Amino acid sequence: MRRGPVLVLAAVAVLGLAVPAAAGGSKLPPSIPDTVVNEYLYDMWFSPTPSDWIPAGTIVADSGFRPYPNGLPYAGFSDSLDANALFFGTLDEQLQEISSSTMRNLYGDGVCISTRKLRPKGPCALTPAAIELGNYLVAKARAQNRSLGFTLASAGVFNGRIDPIRMGAASLGGQSTLTLDAQDVLLRQSAVHLTTLAPSQTPAQVVRTLIRTMRPGRTPAVLLLGWEQGSRSLGLSLTPYAVYRKAPGVFDIAVYDSNYPTRERAVRVDVASNSWEYLAVSTFGEPADTIRGDAATLTMSLLPLIESLGRQYCPVCINAPAEDFVVFDPIPADQAGLLSYEVWSLRGDPIEDSRMMPLPTLNAPLAQQAEIPAARVVPDQGYLIPIDATRLTESIPASLLITSGRDSGRISWESMPVGSRFMVRAENKWGIISVKSDQQMQVALSKSFSYSRRSYEVTISGGTPTPAEEARAIDLDRSTKTVRIGHRFGKAGKLDVTATIHKSSGVAEWIAPGTRWKANESLLLDYSEWTSPSGQPRLLLLQGRDFVREIPMVLVVN
């Protein structure tokens, strides 16, 4: 399976953090509250670029793009638009979800429950798996600065591939007003690093590629830089728009950086030493310093623009390749690096490299949340996911999403116990997803699965904690249209069972709260005759394969 460099792209626009006191009096305009954080942001966003880092020399390639007027006239943002509203006068309404139209544009019509009577570029009812993926994309973007979205969107408008109206502009990126539609575009572009990979290149190769492919009216790629800051892996996404020969063997790549709106800046490349350097902030509140890389680190790469703006591989579509998508929702930033996972075969040994590809992340130095790298996995008969939470310093909420075609499973912990280990089992051939731990745990499982014009979601949650070394499980059998629920190893339990049907005509949800079963019993949800929101599933209590009784369910949504 192809592998690309795993870069962690950084953001720095974070409010509410402690920063060193600024020397001297305030430089802020009278309309801006005089705080240390605001002074830091003002200096970063509005101070001139240091002269050593302004592109200089003889131009050898030039697209015509410039940070002003083609870059976006506001800064990268994380979980809040307050700073942009204060400094740039943008709207402060935060987009809550990615639209179904954008999901179609990103992944194709396979994200829709039904493709009947779909209007081109119009909305549709998304499958549960597509909704899960969309929610993840929003959580990821809200937890991080959208630097990749900024660079791709501004270049896309300049290249004529994105309608400026979608960015709240008449013609230029610099006219963008950060509408909800513009935020939707930024979300769409921020998602592509999961599916469009940047091929590994040395700094000298990057310079040669830009000189060869850049031409007036076209910037060919986004430039990704990565570096280490202590134990953290950080990075940036930049729009390269010109190349200057500064000196023999030394080139300035002129870039737009969303952390420095409207400022012209340079990434310096020494072809002889095959190295690069750039002036950037690594820690919020601290001065910018020089970051570096070379041919050995392979931390400079180009993400192709045409592929990034085009239709992406869809991990939740019916016609998707035989790969699963495995990803955690973002976790609190102070626990970054303390929660990890691997992927093993069902035999219990690490999976072959050919069956797994780790994906790049977009982590910010001081964002409130941090990503754990996602992975694409060739499922074969199935696989195990050992999760190591032994290094956590506090209990945290955590959620693991596994998609397989239009089906998906999710495992969620309201509070993942400190010092615990977990083993997730995904057996695609039999539709089984289960999780066990070396500690008692409270965990929720959900399974979403689709047919041509309808889809279902079954969730088990709450109830009594699952004992240590017991596995809470959902087992889907498409041949009988049933879902077996309970403990894999036969222990008694109690939980809430929720079943939902989705069709283009509507949604219905049924619940059986506080459902109990004894040792060696299990629950069976029968959806064989539940084909529309007006119907009803049946929940059965079984002992082995013998029917014991039917458990009543209550309609809560219709």
Legacy VTK file of the C-alpha trace (Angstrom):
# vtk DataFile Version 3.0
C-alpha trace
ASCII
DATASET POLYDATA
POINTS 558 float
0.000 0.000 0.000
1.295 3.515 -0.808
2.786 5.479 2.055
3.254 9.215 2.277
5.120 11.333 4.791
3.149 11.727 8.015
3.189 15.472 8.688
1.387 17.129 11.577
0.166 20.519 10.380
0.173 23.281 12.950
-1.956 26.252 13.878
-1.210 29.092 16.224
-4.389 31.167 16.436
-5.476 30.193 19.943
-7.122 32.450 22.528
-7.198 32.232 26.292
-3.631 30.952 26.714
-0.939 32.322 29.000
1.764 34.240 27.117
4.771 36.226 28.299
4.126 39.893 29.015
5.044 42.235 26.173
7.711 44.865 26.725
6.793 48.553 26.490
3.393 50.119 25.961
0.449 48.744 24.045
0.554 48.810 20.236
-3.099 47.869 19.909
-5.688 50.036 18.168
-8.139 51.638 20.611
-10.934 49.259 19.526
-8.980 46.147 20.629
-8.996 45.232 24.362
-5.512 45.654 25.822
-4.549 42.102 26.815
-1.274 40.200 26.546
-2.876 37.644 24.211
-4.275 40.357 21.934
-0.885 42.093 21.770
0.764 38.812 20.794
-1.797 38.130 18.062
-1.580 41.708 16.792
2.208 41.494 16.522
2.042 38.155 14.741
-0.694 39.075 12.284
0.127 42.727 11.499
3.869 43.238 12.011
5.983 43.427 8.820
7.831 40.318 7.743
11.477 40.438 8.919
13.568 41.573 5.959
15.607 38.331 5.863
12.396 36.385 5.258
10.903 38.489 2.465
11.308 36.709 -0.915
14.256 38.203 -2.776
16.439 37.576 -5.816
15.718 36.840 -9.454
12.276 35.403 -10.155
12.571 32.070 -11.987
8.920 30.982 -11.648
5.855 33.070 -10.862
2.168 32.172 -10.744
1.002 35.753 -10.201
-0.650 34.825 -6.877
0.142 37.160 -3.972
-0.953 36.924 -0.305
-2.772 40.187 -0.957
-5.133 40.180 -2.805
-5.284 36.389 -3.379
-4.798 35.050 0.147
-7.720 35.032 2.572
-7.956 38.316 4.535
-8.186 36.712 7.967
-6.141 34.261 10.017
-6.345 30.519 10.545
-8.827 29.690 13.293
-9.325 26.840 15.695
-12.383 26.247 17.897
-13.401 29.900 18.027
-13.910 32.742 15.578
-13.621 35.387 18.322
-10.099 36.503 17.370
-10.954 36.828 13.676
-14.133 38.753 14.511
-12.144 41.082 16.782
-9.170 41.738 14.515
-10.585 41.264 11.010
-14.293 41.998 11.446
-15.417 38.567 10.241
-18.656 36.886 11.219
-18.410 34.964 14.502
-20.965 32.242 13.697
-19.226 28.851 13.691
-20.274 26.195 11.196
-21.650 23.177 13.082
-21.665 20.520 10.354
-20.404 19.814 6.876
-23.221 19.939 4.329
-24.424 16.892 2.417
-23.771 18.796 -0.831
-20.134 19.218 0.175
-19.894 15.560 1.168
-21.171 14.690 -2.338
-18.630 17.061 -3.886
-15.863 15.549 -1.763
-16.695 11.830 -2.038
-19.419 11.343 -4.640
-23.066 10.256 -4.567
-22.193 7.087 -2.653
-22.554 9.046 0.599
-26.328 9.305 -0.024
-28.900 6.763 1.146
-30.524 6.912 -2.281
-29.390 8.425 -5.576
-32.909 8.623 -7.007
-33.991 12.110 -8.129
-30.770 13.737 -6.913
-30.180 17.223 -8.257
-26.620 17.988 -9.397
-24.745 19.673 -6.522
-27.887 19.457 -4.392
-28.378 18.041 -0.882
-29.267 14.444 -0.063
-29.983 12.239 2.944
-26.585 10.915 4.047
-26.024 7.345 5.140
-25.236 6.936 8.861
-21.642 6.041 7.976
-21.303 9.240 5.937
-22.802 11.233 8.813
-20.238 9.663 11.158
-17.395 10.587 8.806
-18.742 14.123 8.388
-18.958 14.561 12.158
-15.350 13.418 12.444
-14.232 15.916 9.796
-15.952 18.752 11.690
-14.489 17.662 15.038
-11.033 17.456 13.488
-11.309 20.880 11.855
-12.785 22.549 14.940
-9.977 21.102 17.052
-7.304 22.370 14.658
-6.461 25.409 12.613
-7.661 24.977 9.039
-4.293 25.824 7.463
-4.659 23.191 4.727
-8.170 24.438 3.982
-6.903 28.023 3.751
-4.056 27.245 1.391
-6.079 24.949 -0.886
-9.118 27.240 -0.979
-7.111 30.384 -1.809
-5.128 28.557 -4.500
-8.325 26.991 -5.828
-9.978 30.402 -6.244
-6.825 31.775 -7.914
-6.589 28.808 -10.310
-10.272 29.117 -11.218
-11.179 25.773 -9.667
-13.307 27.177 -6.797
-16.096 29.711 -7.372
-15.167 32.805 -5.303
-18.856 33.258 -4.500
-18.548 30.156 -2.290
-15.850 32.011 -0.340
-18.115 35.013 0.141
-16.149 36.937 -2.501
-16.833 38.523 -5.871
-13.577 37.518 -7.553
-10.525 37.401 -5.259
-9.726 35.403 -2.137
-8.885 38.691 -0.425
-12.570 39.656 -0.603
-13.719 36.591 1.357
-16.048 37.352 4.258
-15.866 33.974 6.060
-19.522 33.120 5.581
-20.872 29.717 6.642
-20.525 28.668 3.000
-16.864 29.712 3.063
-16.361 27.705 6.247
-17.945 24.728 4.478
-15.344 25.062 1.700
-12.541 25.262 4.277
-13.863 22.091 5.914
-13.977 20.334 2.554
-10.388 21.275 1.752
-9.147 20.451 5.264
-10.385 16.881 4.793
-8.326 15.942 1.734
-5.115 15.100 3.602
-6.821 11.826 4.561
-7.143 10.809 0.915
-4.680 12.795 -1.230
-1.125 12.066 -0.121
1.953 14.192 -0.724
4.744 12.151 -2.358
8.094 12.252 -0.573
10.568 14.713 -2.117
13.860 16.271 -1.105
14.041 20.084 -0.833
15.981 20.251 -4.108
13.326 18.147 -5.840
10.578 20.430 -4.496
12.296 23.499 -5.951
12.783 21.819 -9.336
9.143 20.651 -9.374
7.825 24.135 -8.612
10.004 25.762 -11.274
8.846 23.176 -13.835
5.112 23.250 -13.032
4.392 26.811 -11.913
3.166 29.219 -14.564
1.178 32.484 -14.742
-2.360 31.956 -13.434
-1.550 28.583 -11.890
-0.024 27.545 -8.606
0.391 23.769 -8.847
0.513 22.506 -5.270
0.401 23.188 -1.566
3.726 23.105 0.287
3.847 21.039 3.498
6.599 21.557 6.090
7.168 19.417 9.166
9.446 19.720 12.177
9.941 18.497 15.726
9.435 20.723 18.764
10.472 18.758 21.823
8.313 15.627 21.819
5.785 17.165 19.422
5.628 16.730 15.656
4.383 19.944 14.078
3.886 21.314 10.602
2.477 23.952 8.287
0.543 24.094 5.039
1.604 26.970 2.760
0.683 28.186 -0.721
3.815 28.542 -2.871
3.329 31.212 -5.527
6.797 32.109 -6.873
10.407 30.927 -6.808
13.352 33.332 -6.557
17.018 32.548 -7.142
18.491 34.381 -4.166
22.098 33.293 -4.713
23.902 30.505 -6.560
22.315 27.267 -5.309
19.964 29.136 -2.906
16.274 29.687 -3.660
13.437 31.516 -1.901
10.033 29.838 -2.300
7.553 32.694 -1.861
4.576 31.489 0.207
1.209 32.521 1.597
0.903 31.475 5.270
-2.544 31.752 6.871
-0.854 32.526 10.199
0.438 35.770 8.634
-2.466 37.106 6.513
-1.463 39.296 3.531
2.281 38.984 4.322
4.814 37.847 1.715
7.190 35.305 3.238
9.921 32.967 2.023
10.909 29.365 2.627
14.653 29.191 1.931
16.126 26.163 0.164
19.843 25.448 -0.220
20.108 23.032 -3.123
23.763 22.197 -2.396
23.028 21.006 1.157
19.512 19.855 0.147
18.008 21.643 3.151
15.273 24.150 3.911
14.462 26.674 6.641
11.547 28.923 7.540
10.643 31.427 10.262
7.580 30.178 12.146
5.955 30.059 15.563
6.347 26.691 17.296
4.927 27.665 20.693
2.118 30.123 21.227
3.312 33.173 23.138
6.933 32.716 22.136
8.756 34.551 19.333
8.988 32.886 15.940
12.152 30.899 15.399
13.822 29.155 12.476
12.585 25.666 11.691
14.626 23.363 9.459
14.631 20.154 7.471
16.715 18.373 4.870
16.883 15.400 2.512
17.286 13.026 5.443
14.183 14.190 7.332
11.982 14.386 4.192
9.795 16.947 5.953
9.101 19.084 2.882
6.590 17.886 0.285
4.089 19.089 -2.283
0.394 18.194 -2.117
-0.923 18.310 -5.725
-3.662 20.892 -6.170
-5.618 19.180 -8.958
-5.960 15.939 -6.974
-6.766 17.816 -3.759
-9.581 19.828 -5.338
-10.998 16.820 -7.172
-13.196 13.931 -6.095
-11.636 11.988 -3.212
-11.463 8.313 -2.348
-14.571 7.577 -0.275
-14.135 5.288 2.739
-17.910 5.149 3.371
-19.313 4.552 -0.114
-20.783 1.321 -1.459
-18.193 1.150 -4.245
-15.209 1.944 -2.007
-12.054 -0.188 -2.305
-11.741 -3.061 0.143
-10.262 -0.860 2.866
-11.480 0.120 6.312
-10.948 3.582 7.765
-9.908 3.580 11.445
-9.730 6.836 13.407
-10.110 8.273 16.903
-11.956 11.520 17.480
-9.599 14.273 18.703
-8.588 13.985 22.373
-7.601 16.703 24.894
-4.309 18.253 23.817
-2.647 17.710 27.196
-3.041 13.950 26.635
-1.571 13.998 23.111
0.854 11.133 22.615
-0.425 9.348 25.723
-3.151 7.318 23.987
-2.046 5.028 21.171
-3.224 2.045 19.149
-1.902 -0.599 16.785
-3.546 -2.896 14.255
-3.008 -6.663 14.553
-4.195 -9.666 12.626
-6.825 -11.907 14.210
-3.906 -14.185 15.163
-2.640 -11.484 17.515
0.510 -10.380 15.670
1.141 -6.944 14.086
-0.566 -6.594 10.718
1.554 -6.652 7.551
2.662 -3.262 6.188
0.836 -4.077 2.950
-2.481 -4.120 4.838
-2.141 -0.808 6.715
-1.314 2.787 5.824
-1.089 5.435 8.579
-2.462 8.822 7.510
-1.168 12.353 8.209
-2.655 14.546 10.917
-3.202 18.275 11.360
-2.107 18.992 14.911
-1.728 22.496 16.334
0.879 23.364 19.008
-1.600 24.667 21.608
-5.022 23.717 20.306
-7.489 22.430 22.848
-7.667 19.076 21.048
-5.131 16.823 19.331
-5.470 14.142 16.696
-4.335 10.549 16.806
-3.220 9.433 13.318
-5.921 7.617 11.341
-5.215 4.505 9.280
-6.505 2.766 6.182
-6.643 -0.993 6.723
-7.210 -3.864 4.294
-9.672 -5.875 6.412
-9.247 -9.401 4.979
-11.194 -11.590 7.467
-10.831 -8.984 10.193
-8.309 -7.501 12.597
-7.642 -6.510 16.206
-6.989 -3.005 17.528
-5.056 -3.021 20.829
-5.441 0.364 22.559
-2.913 1.502 25.164
-4.244 4.034 27.690
-1.681 3.209 30.391
0.133 6.529 29.948
-2.944 8.755 30.320
-2.643 11.115 33.271
-6.404 11.598 33.602
-9.585 9.930 32.407
-10.746 11.370 29.100
-13.669 10.930 26.715
-12.627 8.913 23.675
-14.335 7.545 20.582
-13.059 5.168 17.899
-14.714 5.103 14.454
-14.319 2.171 12.050
-15.879 2.445 8.599
-16.144 -0.382 6.082
-17.841 0.576 2.858
-21.192 2.131 3.750
-21.166 0.365 7.123
-19.508 1.723 10.234
-18.963 0.959 13.881
-18.199 3.285 16.759
-16.876 2.562 20.247
-17.193 5.396 22.764
-15.975 5.900 26.305
-17.464 8.757 28.327
-14.431 8.408 30.570
-11.599 6.131 29.443
-10.007 4.739 32.630
-6.428 5.728 33.416
-3.946 2.850 33.193
-6.206 0.606 31.106
-5.724 -1.465 27.964
-8.419 -2.422 25.468
-8.772 -4.895 22.640
-11.177 -4.078 19.815
-12.154 -6.913 17.471
-13.513 -6.164 13.991
-14.545 -9.233 11.973
-15.959 -7.898 8.737
-16.966 -11.266 7.281
-19.306 -11.898 10.223
-20.191 -8.273 11.014
-18.797 -8.479 14.546
-17.424 -5.539 16.495
-16.493 -5.991 20.146
-14.304 -4.473 22.838
-12.852 -5.798 26.079
-10.522 -4.349 28.711
-8.253 -5.433 31.526
-10.409 -3.206 33.760
-14.123 -2.875 34.348
-15.424 -0.388 31.766
-18.450 1.615 30.724
-18.513 1.712 26.945
-21.022 2.314 24.149
-21.011 0.481 20.803
-22.912 1.353 17.651
-23.187 -0.367 14.295
-24.483 1.357 11.147
-25.291 -0.649 8.017
-26.995 0.122 4.736
-29.145 -1.333 2.003
-29.985 0.254 -1.343
-32.658 2.666 -0.065
-32.491 2.444 3.690
-29.952 2.145 6.473
-29.958 1.221 10.135
-28.062 2.114 13.269
-28.028 -0.075 16.388
-26.476 1.312 19.589
-25.869 -0.315 22.964
-24.919 1.950 25.846
-25.323 2.667 29.544
-26.405 -0.083 31.900
-23.993 -1.882 34.181
-20.236 -1.723 33.499
-18.787 -4.568 31.472
-16.548 -6.731 33.710
-12.799 -6.923 33.115
-11.829 -9.398 30.349
-15.450 -9.623 29.153
-16.237 -8.226 25.698
-19.292 -6.125 24.894
-20.277 -6.986 21.314
-22.568 -6.317 18.352
-22.844 -9.110 15.764
-24.629 -8.271 12.480
-25.984 -11.124 10.363
-27.203 -9.746 7.034
-28.458 -13.158 5.850
-31.063 -13.313 8.639
-31.391 -9.534 9.079
-30.630 -9.754 12.790
-28.161 -8.160 15.199
-26.966 -10.180 18.231
-26.117 -8.052 21.278
-24.461 -8.886 24.586
-21.258 -10.289 26.036
-19.018 -12.572 23.972
-18.058 -14.739 26.939
-21.501 -15.286 28.429
-21.620 -13.012 31.477
-24.853 -11.331 32.571
-25.414 -7.665 31.833
-27.724 -4.700 31.494
-27.769 -1.944 28.865
-29.895 0.370 26.746
-30.632 -0.756 23.187
-31.436 1.846 20.518
-32.368 1.048 16.908
-32.824 3.667 14.180
-33.938 3.395 10.561
-32.980 6.054 7.979
-34.735 6.506 4.656
-35.035 9.461 2.346
-38.677 9.628 3.504
-37.805 9.953 7.202
-36.257 8.543 10.371
-37.638 6.430 13.225
-35.897 5.492 16.472
-36.871 2.793 18.968
-35.332 2.184 22.392
-35.396 -0.545 25.049
-33.861 1.052 28.166
-32.342 -0.959 31.013
-32.539 -4.296 29.187
-31.137 -7.190 31.257
-29.892 -10.644 30.378
-28.623 -13.476 32.540
-25.447 -15.502 32.185
-25.366 -17.405 28.863
-28.219 -15.285 27.496
-28.068 -12.652 24.764
-30.275 -10.186 22.908
-31.288 -10.401 19.252
-32.625 -7.418 17.317
-34.715 -8.623 14.352
-35.115 -5.976 11.620
-36.222 -8.366 8.857
-39.702 -6.831 8.614
-38.668 -3.297 9.605
-38.301 -1.680 6.195
-39.762 1.800 6.732
-40.074 4.418 9.496
-43.682 3.336 10.018
-42.618 -0.204 10.946
-41.024 -1.599 14.105
-38.050 -3.834 14.987
-38.326 -6.777 17.397
-35.944 -7.286 20.335
-35.721 -10.898 21.514
-34.118 -12.496 24.574
-32.340 -15.769 23.744
-30.685 -18.515 25.746
-28.217 -20.040 23.348
-30.365 -20.217 20.209
-33.635 -20.739 22.082
-36.241 -17.985 22.245
-37.076 -16.855 25.803
-39.306 -13.801 25.342
-39.757 -10.577 23.374
-38.636 -7.320 25.016
-40.847 -4.264 24.434
-39.341 -1.259 22.639
-40.567 2.348 22.775
-40.786 4.720 19.808
-38.929 7.946 20.624
-38.460 9.586 17.172
-40.651 9.416 14.087
LINES 1 559
558 0 1 2 3 4 5 6 7 8 9 10 11 12 13 14 15 16 17 18 19 20 21 22 23 24 25 26 27 28 29 30 31 32 33 34 35 36 37 38 39 40 41 42 43 44 45 46 47 48 49 50 51 52 53 54 55 56 57 58 59 60 61 62 63 64 65 66 67 68 69 70 71 72 73 74 75 76 77 78 79 80 81 82 83 84 85 86 87 88 89 90 91 92 93 94 95 96 97 98 99 100 101 102 103 104 105 106 107 108 109 110 111 112 113 114 115 116 117 118 119 120 121 122 123 124 125 126 127 128 129 130 131 132 133 134 135 136 137 138 139 140 141 142 143 144 145 146 147 148 149 150 151 152 153 154 155 156 157 158 159 160 161 162 163 164 165 166 167 168 169 170 171 172 173 174 175 176 177 178 179 180 181 182 183 184 185 186 187 188 189 190 191 192 193 194 195 196 197 198 199 200 201 202 203 204 205 206 207 208 209 210 211 212 213 214 215 216 217 218 219 220 221 222 223 224 225 226 227 228 229 230 231 232 233 234 235 236 237 238 239 240 241 242 243 244 245 246 247 248 249 250 251 252 253 254 255 256 257 258 259 260 261 262 263 264 265 266 267 268 269 270 271 272 273 274 275 276 277 278 279 280 281 282 283 284 285 286 287 288 289 290 291 292 293 294 295 296 297 298 299 300 301 302 303 304 305 306 307 308 309 310 311 312 313 314 315 316 317 318 319 320 321 322 323 324 325 326 327 328 329 330 331 332 333 334 335 336 337 338 339 340 341 342 343 344 345 346 347 348 349 350 351 352 353 354 355 356 357 358 359 360 361 362 363 364 365 366 367 368 369 370 371 372 373 374 375 376 377 378 379 380 381 382 383 384 385 386 387 388 389 390 391 392 393 394 395 396 397 398 399 400 401 402 403 404 405 406 407 408 409 410 411 412 413 414 415 416 417 418 419 420 421 422 423 424 425 426 427 428 429 430 431 432 433 434 435 436 437 438 439 440 441 442 443 444 445 446 447 448 449 450 451 452 453 454 455 456 457 458 459 460 461 462 463 464 465 466 467 468 469 470 471 472 473 474 475 476 477 478 479 480 481 482 483 484 485 486 487 488 489 490 491 492 493 494 495 496 497 498 499 500 501 502 503 504 505 506 507 508 509 510 511 512 513 514 515 516 517 518 519 520 521 522 523 524 525 526 527 528 529 530 531 532 533 534 535 536 537 538 539 540 541 542 543 544 545 546 547 548 549 550 551 552 553 554 555 556 557
